[in-house]
Amino acid sequence: MRNSSLFIILYRMRIPFLVIIVAYTIAITGLLIIDGRDANGNPYHMSIFDAFYFVSYMATTIGFGETPYEFTYSQRIWVSISIYITVVGWFYGVGSLVRLLQDKLFLNEIEKSKFRRQIKRLKQKFIIVLGYNQITSEIIKRAIQQDIRTVVIEKSEERGNDLLLENFTPTVPLLIADAHSSVALEEAGIKKHNCKGLVSLFEDDSLNLRIALTSKLLNKNVKLAIKSTTENHSENLKDLDVEIIANPFLIISNEINMALNAPNLLKLEKWLYKVDTLNSALPLFPKGKYIICGFGRMGKSVYDKLKTNNIEAHFIEIDSNKNIDYIKNRTTSLTYANADDKDTLIEIGIRDSVAIIAATNNDTTNLSILATAKKLNPKIMTIVRENEMEDFSIFENANIDHIFMPAKILINKTTNALINPLSDVFIRSISNKDEAWAAKLVRRLFETIDENPLLFEVEINFEDAPEITRYLKTKQELSLNIFRVSLHNKELKNNIVPLLLLRNNEEILLPSWEFELKLDDKILFACDLHAKNDMEYIAQNIYEFYYALTGKEKRTILKGLFK
């Protein structure tokens, strides 16, 4: 109901309103009936206006004055009675109003009405974020940095208050409701044309699947970023055509696989996720025996990649009730024990192992495991799963070789895919490339630009690149080289590397500068700040585009480019 707050006011205040009306009616009627005297002593009956006027200021205790003439004793007796009738009525009405203003249902409806107004006024691109926590808070911050608004649906009032206290600028509209509710999703604007995505990163895979299904039914064109930690749920999400499936444990295992086979690919990925620069050390993983502590989702996923690379692995698991069919089917070793027990680690060969992975869901346990392993084998490479973002400083100071944080991986994956979609496509496109290809690209980026190039995405359409689009509409040819021109001097070339050109469903990696542009092409560039500014001007400013195209200054604006 659109006017729920008004309905609640009318429903809760109907009796107090009637009490006040009846009290006024009784007091006014008495004054109309009782005889008065004018200044000359002649009989006088008050008009209905005079009676209403007098009762209004009498009942509200604003003041007192006999009007329009001095009252008779009969009138004064009636006024004395009326005072008690009307004041009691007002006390009852005010008390009811105070109770209404403290009513939880009413306050919720007021907040919902405010939320609806905020969504109605929202004209910028925005994404809907389900649930508020440390992960989604970081996603909101990164979206705001890219001038993308966010709308949050959160079930818990306490977490909702945390969001309000964060005081984001611009304001983040908040709806207290169940995230899986279709009504809540509609109120959050999922059907609006400027809703560009929805983020659902709950721990419950079945809840995420339900949200994905509901969202696709409400708006099949909205881009979804959904968390999944099992293969079965991932397949179900693919069947629903979910664009972004974020499985942190699969991403971790893929990163380990990259580190084993093509470390420069992992370096590229970390740069794209803004985790490291291209000048950081190569994330090398040795080949040999690995010990995996924790027979869970991460442990299983990592083991599959190790097995693909013919690397020996030994599981340690404290819970003997866990299903071991997974292990038996893969003919590997499993020991049920505490992973930080020295005798157990020695027995399974810690001194001959090259790496140990602490992959449990308890940070204290993980740190204890690695501390024990380091004492037994100081040269062993330590890899850890960090579960809580608050513990980051502790892990940083623990001298651990590689830290994998599922929370940060979710943030990087989700924000990159929603805010920089071409960057996400590029990461997926290069995943099967070899070390030589990756090393060559890293060297090219470093030498052409610097150790930390910026990313710039552009689509050849009237919104992103109006001048280039108009030029191509005239059926004239234009190559990718137009973006390379320096607006300082046409003879110079800016520091740019084209990474990806997306045309329909075709992904063209590292296109050449001579590649012909077409309408609706999507292009991803690596560049420095100066080059990024030049490309934006060339794409959107008629004067700068004309200079980049001809090398001449355009001094007048004409209808059409070459009239």
LINRANOR-V541475 format. One line per field, one symbol per residue. phi: phi as a letter, one per 40 degrees, with the letter a starting at -180 (. if undefined). burial: b if it has 16 or more other C-alpha atoms within 10 Angstrom, else e. A space follows every 10 residues. Layout:
phi->???
burial->???
This chain:
phi->.cbccccccc ccbccdcccc cccccccccc cccccbbccc gcdabccccc cccccccccc fcaaacacbc cccccccccc ccdcccccdc dccccccccc cbcccccccc cccccccccc ccbccabcbc gbaccccccc ccccccgbcb bbbbcccccc ccccccfcbc dbdbbcaccc ccccccccgc ccccccabbb bccccccccc ccccccccac cccbbbcabb cccccccccc gccbbbbccc cccccccccc badccccccc cccgcabccc ccccbcbicb bbbhcbccdc cccdcccdcf bcabcbbccc cccbddcdcb fbcabcaccc cdccccccgc ccccabbcbc cbccccccdc ccccccaccc cbbbcbcbcc cdccccccfc cbbbbdcccc cccccccccb dccccccccc cccccccccc cdccccccba caccbbbabc acccbccccc ccccgccacd ccccccccad ccbccbbcca bbbfbcbbcf cccccccbcg cbbbbbaccc cccccccccb bccccccccb gbccbbcbcg cbc
burial->eeeebeebee eebeebbebb eebbeebbee bbeebbbeee eeeeebeeeb bbebbbebbe eeeeeeeeee beeebeeebe ebbebbbbbb ebbeebbeeb eeeeebeebb bbeebbebbe ebeeebbbbb bbeebbbbbb bbbbeeebbb bbbbbeeeeb eebeeeeeee ebbbbbbbbb ebebbebbbb bbeebbbbbb beeebebbbe bbbbbbeeee ebbbbbbbbe eebbeebeee bbbbbbbbbb bbbbbbbbbb bbbbbbbbbb bbbeebbbee eebbbeeebb bbbbbbbbbb bbbbbbeeee ebbbbbbeee eeeeeebeee eeebbeebbb eeebbeebeb bebbbbbbbb bebebbbebb bbbbeebeeb bbbbbbbeee eeeebeeeeb ebbbbbbbbb bbbbbbbbbb ebbbbbbeee beeebeebbe bbbebbebbb bbbbbbbbbb beeebbbbbb bbeeeeebeb bbbbbbbeeb eeebbbbbbb bbeeeebeee beeeeebbbb ebbbbbbbee bbebbbbbbb ebbbbbbbbe eeeeeeeeee eee
